[in-house]
Structure formats: C-alpha cells, structure tokens
Amino acid sequence: MEKLKEKLANLRQDAEKAEMRSSELENKFSELQTDYDAKEELVNNLQGRVKQLEEELETVETKLAETTKDFREADLRAEQLNKKAVKVEQEIKVWDKKIDELQEKYDKTSAEMEELNGNIENI
C-alpha cells in the first residue's frame, strides 16, 4: 500500500510538472502567436508599401519615357531649325551680294544717265 501511495504521489508530481510545463508552453505559444501576428501585420503593411512604390515607379517611368520622347522631339526640332537658320543666313549673304551688285550697276547706270543728260543739255 505504501508503494501505491508513493506511486500516486509521484504521479501527482508528474501531473503537476506536466501541467506547469503545459502552462509554460501555452504562455510561450501565446507570446509567439502575438509576435507572429505583429510580424504578419508588418509584412502586410510592407507589401502594401511595396505595391504603392511599384505603382509610383511605373508612373515615374511612364513620365520619364514621355519626357525623354518630348526631349528628343524638341532636340530634333532645334536641330532642324538650326539647319534652317544656317540656310537662311547663307541665302541672306547671297541676296546681300546680289543687292551690292545691283547697287553698283544702279550707281554706274545713274552716273551714265547723268553724263548723258549732261551731254544732251550741252547739245
């Protein structure tokens, strides 16, 4: 009977130890669950932020592509206008030369006319 009581006492102690261990594990599980929930919320928040940043990146890339296209078009247009300006300057030089030649002819012709008018008046 003594052995039975001893065995029962041992079983009670084992049960108490198991219950304490179970309680400790439940507390640890509860802490880990809380930690997991907080980290899961953080991950969700970070995923939302990543999605937002990806959308912003896409918008910025689209604007960059449009701006680059606009810049290339403007650069091409500026190059075309520059070529046109050079051509116009060359035409101006040609016309200036023609005007100078015509002015010389006019002056020469005017002088001849005056000389002829002077000769006619003397006659």
BELRASUL-V713082 format. One record per pair of residues at least 24 apart in sequence whose C-alpha atoms are under 7 Angstrom apart, sorted by the first residue. I is the first residue (numbers start at 1). J is the second residue. D is the distance in whole Angstrom. If there is no record, write none. Layout:
# BELRASUL-V713082
i:I j:J d:D
i:I j:J d:D
This chain:
# BELRASUL-V713082
none
